[in-house]
Amino acid sequence: MYRRIVVFAVLLSLSIAVVAVFLVSRLSGVQIGMAEEEVESVLGGKGLTLQFQNDEEMKYFARLLSMPSEKGAVMKRWDRNDLSTHILFDADSRVVGVYSSQGIQRYTNVVLSAFGLRN
């Protein structure tokens, strides 16, 4: 019984997190096809360019964030308050993928705390 409750709590937490990520991505104002300059004006300033060892490593990371992986793509990150936004740009500096995370860890901690699994 306890195990079922924990599994339910984790699934509920992940569902809330997915909805939160979707909403944050929609609210960030960044859209597929935007130029890098437009993104900088929306998110405020230049993003941190993520350094990968090779294209394969970048493609793997992009897949983890459910983004397309393209040869010559560049991933950048913007951090504001508790919002972290990863944006994948193609070779023409156009947005091909957006992943924003806000509060995912917070939701997970709340659910686990409710069941006494985390302080």
C-alpha positions in Angstrom: 0.0 0.0 0.0 2.8 2.4 1.0 4.6 1.7 -2.2 1.5 2.4 -4.3 1.1 5.8 -2.6 4.7 6.7 -3.3 4.4 5.7 -7.0 1.2 7.7 -7.2 2.8 10.7 -5.6 5.8 10.6 -8.0 3.5 10.2 -11.0 1.4 13.1 -9.8 4.5 15.2 -9.3 5.8 14.5 -12.7 2.4 15.3 -14.3 2.4 18.7 -12.5 5.9 19.3 -13.6 5.1 18.6 -17.2 2.2 21.0 -17.1 4.4 23.6 -15.3 7.1 23.3 -18.0 4.6 23.6 -20.8 3.1 26.8 -19.2 6.4 28.3 -18.4 7.6 27.7 -22.0 4.4 29.4 -23.3 4.7 32.3 -20.9 8.4 32.9 -21.6 7.6 34.5 -24.9 10.1 32.5 -26.9 8.8 30.8 -30.0 10.2 28.4 -32.5 11.7 30.3 -35.5 12.7 33.4 -33.5 16.1 35.0 -34.2 18.6 34.9 -31.4 18.4 38.7 -31.1 14.6 38.5 -30.5 15.2 35.9 -27.8 17.8 38.1 -26.2 15.3 41.0 -26.1 12.6 38.8 -24.7 14.7 37.1 -22.0 17.0 40.1 -21.3 20.6 39.9 -22.4 22.8 37.2 -23.9 22.4 33.6 -22.8 25.2 31.4 -21.5 26.5 29.2 -24.4 26.6 25.6 -23.2 29.9 23.9 -24.1 29.7 20.3 -25.3 32.6 18.0 -26.1 31.1 17.2 -29.6 27.9 17.1 -31.6 26.9 13.7 -30.2 27.0 15.0 -26.6 24.9 18.0 -27.6 22.4 15.8 -29.5 22.1 13.6 -26.4 21.4 16.6 -24.1 18.9 18.0 -26.6 17.0 14.6 -26.7 16.9 14.6 -22.9 15.1 18.0 -23.1 12.8 16.7 -25.9 14.4 19.0 -28.5 15.3 18.2 -32.1 19.0 17.7 -32.6 20.7 19.3 -35.6 24.2 19.3 -36.8 25.8 22.7 -36.0 23.2 23.6 -33.5 24.1 25.7 -30.4 22.4 25.5 -27.0 22.2 28.5 -24.7 20.7 29.0 -21.2 19.1 31.9 -19.5 18.5 31.9 -15.7 16.1 34.3 -14.1 15.0 33.9 -10.5 13.9 30.2 -10.3 13.4 29.9 -14.1 16.0 28.3 -16.3 15.4 28.3 -20.0 17.4 26.2 -22.5 17.1 27.3 -26.1 18.5 25.4 -29.1 19.5 27.5 -32.1 20.1 26.1 -35.6 23.1 27.0 -37.7 21.2 30.2 -38.9 20.7 31.3 -35.2 16.9 30.5 -35.2 15.1 28.8 -32.3 14.4 25.1 -33.0 13.8 24.1 -29.4 12.8 25.6 -26.1 12.8 24.0 -22.6 12.0 26.0 -19.5 12.0 24.6 -16.0 10.5 26.3 -13.1 9.6 24.7 -9.9 9.9 21.1 -11.0 12.2 20.3 -8.1 9.9 22.3 -5.8 6.8 20.2 -6.8 8.7 17.0 -6.4 9.9 18.1 -2.9 6.4 19.1 -1.9 4.9 15.7 -2.9 7.7 13.8 -1.2 7.5 15.9 1.9 3.8 15.2 2.1 4.5 11.5 2.4 7.4 12.0 4.9 10.0 11.0 2.4 11.9 14.3 2.4 12.4 17.0 5.1 
